[in-house]
Amino acid sequence: MTDEDFRDADLSNQNWEGRQYSHVDFTDADLRALVTKGCTFDHCDFSRADLGESRHTASAFRSCTFERTNLMHTEFNGCTFLGTNFFECRFRPVKITETDLTLASLAGANLRRTTLAGLRFREANLSGADLRDCDLTGTDLRGARLLETQLGGADLRGAQFDANGLRQAALAGARVDIDMAIAFAAAHGLQVGE
């Protein structure tokens, strides 16, 4: 479907498989308990939509807009959010596994105490996001914008950062492995070694 208008539509409790949507407006739509599998959403607008308790498997949300969207108790497994923007969304609690958030914008997002292990945040905008006490083990944060991103108490073992991210993020109290500790020291101009 292209250029369809589902504003204010009640699409709750439906099962969608293999559907394709492009430039579709889901603003203010009721999508509670929606189940998608292998669906594609390109340039779709989910502003103020209610996606609470929905489940999404292997679905792609590319260059979509989620503004003030309810994502509480939502599950994303094996999805992609390439270039998607999230603004003032309600996430917690949310379950995200094996998902690619490359080039996504989650600036200012509150994801505190969320398991984000193994996700891909390459070149994502996480500026000002609250990721305190998150499980970020094995997460790819290379190229991500992390200015004032709160990572205190987060588990960062095995996570991948670039030097710029290690300088920008607020890492005090985060749990790291030896390799990251050395990378952090080097990013801050220390000379590591004998």
Secondary structure as the mmCIF struct_conf table of DSSP 4:
data_model
#
loop_
_struct_conf.conf_type_id
_struct_conf.id
_struct_conf.beg_label_comp_id
_struct_conf.beg_label_asym_id
_struct_conf.beg_label_seq_id
_struct_conf.end_label_comp_id
_struct_conf.end_label_asym_id
_struct_conf.end_label_seq_id
STRN STRN1 THR A 2 THR A 2
BEND BEND1 ASP A 3 ASP A 3
STRN STRN2 ASP A 5 ASP A 5
TURN_TY1_P TURN_TY1_P1 ARG A 7 ASP A 8
STRN STRN3 ASP A 10 ASP A 10
TURN_TY1_P TURN_TY1_P2 SER A 12 ASN A 13
STRN STRN4 ASN A 15 GLU A 17
BEND BEND2 GLY A 18 GLY A 18
STRN STRN5 GLN A 20 SER A 22
BEND BEND3 HIS A 23 HIS A 23
STRN STRN6 ASP A 25 ASP A 25
TURN_TY1_P TURN_TY1_P3 THR A 27 ASP A 28
STRN STRN7 ASP A 30 ASP A 30
TURN_TY1_P TURN_TY1_P4 ARG A 32 ALA A 33
STRN STRN8 VAL A 35 LYS A 37
BEND BEND4 GLY A 38 GLY A 38
STRN STRN9 THR A 40 ASP A 42
BEND BEND5 HIS A 43 HIS A 43
STRN STRN10 ASP A 45 ASP A 45
TURN_TY1_P TURN_TY1_P5 SER A 47 ARG A 48
STRN STRN11 ASP A 50 ASP A 50
TURN_TY1_P TURN_TY1_P6 GLY A 52 GLU A 53
STRN STRN12 ARG A 55 THR A 57
BEND BEND6 ALA A 58 ALA A 58
STRN STRN13 ALA A 60 ARG A 62
BEND BEND7 SER A 63 SER A 63
STRN STRN14 THR A 65 GLU A 67
BEND BEND8 ARG A 68 ARG A 68
STRN STRN15 ASN A 70 ASN A 70
TURN_TY1_P TURN_TY1_P7 MET A 72 HIS A 73
STRN STRN16 THR A 74 ASN A 77
BEND BEND9 GLY A 78 GLY A 78
STRN STRN17 THR A 80 THR A 80
TURN_TY1_P TURN_TY1_P8 LEU A 82 GLY A 83
STRN STRN18 ASN A 85 PHE A 87
BEND BEND10 GLU A 88 GLU A 88
STRN STRN19 ARG A 90 ARG A 90
BEND BEND11 ARG A 92 PRO A 93
STRN STRN20 VAL A 94 THR A 97
BEND BEND12 GLU A 98 GLU A 98
STRN STRN21 ASP A 100 ASP A 100
TURN_TY1_P TURN_TY1_P9 THR A 102 LEU A 103
STRN STRN22 SER A 105 SER A 105
TURN_TY1_P TURN_TY1_P10 ALA A 107 GLY A 108
STRN STRN23 ASN A 110 ASN A 110
TURN_TY1_P TURN_TY1_P11 ARG A 112 ARG A 113
STRN STRN24 THR A 115 THR A 115
TURN_TY1_P TURN_TY1_P12 ALA A 117 GLY A 118
STRN STRN25 ARG A 120 ARG A 120
TURN_TY1_P TURN_TY1_P13 ARG A 122 GLU A 123
STRN STRN26 ASN A 125 ASN A 125
TURN_TY1_P TURN_TY1_P14 SER A 127 GLY A 128
STRN STRN27 ASP A 130 ASP A 130
TURN_TY1_P TURN_TY1_P15 ARG A 132 ASP A 133
STRN STRN28 ASP A 135 ASP A 135
TURN_TY1_P TURN_TY1_P16 THR A 137 GLY A 138
STRN STRN29 ASP A 140 ASP A 140
TURN_TY1_P TURN_TY1_P17 ARG A 142 GLY A 143
STRN STRN30 ARG A 145 ARG A 145
TURN_TY1_P TURN_TY1_P18 LEU A 147 GLU A 148
STRN STRN31 GLN A 150 GLN A 150
TURN_TY1_P TURN_TY1_P19 GLY A 152 GLY A 153
STRN STRN32 ASP A 155 ASP A 155
TURN_TY1_P TURN_TY1_P20 ARG A 157 GLY A 158
STRN STRN33 GLN A 160 GLN A 160
HELX_RH_AL_P HELX_RH_AL_P1 ALA A 163 GLN A 168
BEND BEND13 ALA A 169 ALA A 169
STRN STRN34 ALA A 170 ALA A 170
TURN_TY1_P TURN_TY1_P21 ALA A 172 GLY A 173
STRN STRN35 ARG A 175 ARG A 175
HELX_RH_AL_P HELX_RH_AL_P2 ILE A 178 ALA A 187
TURN_TY1_P TURN_TY1_P22 HIS A 188 GLY A 189
#
